[in-house]
Amino acid sequence: MSNPDDLTPDPSRQSATPIRDAALRGAVVTCFVLVVVALVRGYGDAWLLFWAMVAILAGFLVAGPKRSLGLGAGITSQPRAARRSSVAEAVLAQIPDPVILVDQRSVVIEANRAAYDLLAGLKTGHPLSFALRTPDVLDGIQEVLEIGAPLKVEYSERIPTERTFEVHIGPLQADVADPEVKAGVVLFFRDLTSARRLEAMRADFVANASHELRTPLASVLGFIETLQGPARDDVKARERFLDIMKGQAQRMKRLIDDLLSLSRIEMRAHLSPTQTLDFASIAAQMVETLSPLAKERGVVIKVTLPDRPVFVFGDRDELLRVAENLIENAVKYGESGGRVDVEVARTEGPAPQVAFSVQDYGPGIAPEHLPRLTERFYRVDVVQSRDKGGTGLGLAIVKHIVNRHRGHFDIASEPGQGARFTVRLPEAAPRP
């Protein structure tokens, strides 16, 4: 069976055929003329010249096809190289983790989509140092090129969120049979962010839970011992102690729920939400949910919403949690003002944003407390916070959710003037 490549017309071979035929005709004519001249001059010279011309003609006949085949082979090798390159690109595209190939000068040869998403300045044909300025990785490339053995280094970035990668650097040997394949290095990035966050979450949970749960647990244990001892037959004391124990148990439940919520948010901090949501509808829903609490405390909630939907990329449950924490805090801690203003608006500019603000008219917050309000378990008034059912984690949860949504969280307050909490998120294009 013939090779399909052999059946395909070769343009180089077709173009070389007329040239070879013309040369052959010219050589024949030349030989004939020279033979005639040689016969006139003498038999011996004519016979010698005749065989010389035969040798020249044989050279034309033999060398002509070789040149044609050589040109054809050189051109037909290009489609095979193109096919090999397309296969490599297809394989790289299916790898979910970032992969980068560089040559001996650390110039980027090829990379997959995950690598371009990770390194914004990455460009094919440019040095890797233009996009990645980590000395450990760049020095590791040179070391692998020198020793020819793979190694592992760690790479971390803090913008827009903190992420950690383990970079596998391996040598890419040159192919002697194929000069197009040059020696270089392949870099494979393995994301360790989730694993590191899980370790930190476990450590923080143990430390925070042991610290914050110690007081309510000690209180519950003390009341249990009292009920088992002196107050065993005291009905009034038993009822009062059971109510206190119930409150402490509920406090522990809220604390554990907030700790778990904060840990889940931190675990996904490096993953930006992709769902398109109308923030105005989220704020309206939460105002309606908290209206009974505001009415119970004598607070009026005034809502200002835009005329049309304003969209953001977000997680619905997390954004509801943001609105709930801010509005509930304003109702509880600013109830002396008797009013809470909730507003959702769109801000113009080169990068349009959606602003969600909650303003209360309570006692306000002293300036020295403002920088620390989003810290875990930080409270301006510990006793007041615990009496109102606070865990000290509400604003920390808001801050982490806003960071995950690539937004900004601002707090402005003056003593006696109330407090204003503002969340700004990048606006998303309306849904089709």
Secondary structure, 3 states (H helix, E strand, C coil): CCCHHHHCCCHHHHHHHHHHHHHHHHHHHHHHHHHHHHHHHCHHHHHHHHHHHHHHHHHHHHHHHHHHHHHHHHHHHHHHHHHHHHHHHHHHHCCCCCEEEEECCCEEEEECHHHHHHCCCCCCCCEHHHCCCCHHHHHHHHHHHHHCCCEEEEEEECCCCCEEEEEEEEEECCCCCCCCCCCEEEEEEEECHHHHHHHHHHHHHHHHHHHHCHHHHHHHHHHHHHHHCCCCCCHHHHHHHHHHHHHHHHHHHHHHHHHHHHHHHHHCCCCCCCCEEEHHHHHHHHHHHHHHHHHHCCCEEEEECCCCCCEEECCHHHHHHHHHHHHHHHHHHCHHHCEEEEEEEEECCCCCEEEEEEEECCCCCCHHHHHHCCCCCCCCCHHHHHHCCCCCCHHHHHHHHHHHCCCEEEEEECCCCCEEEEEEEEECCCCC
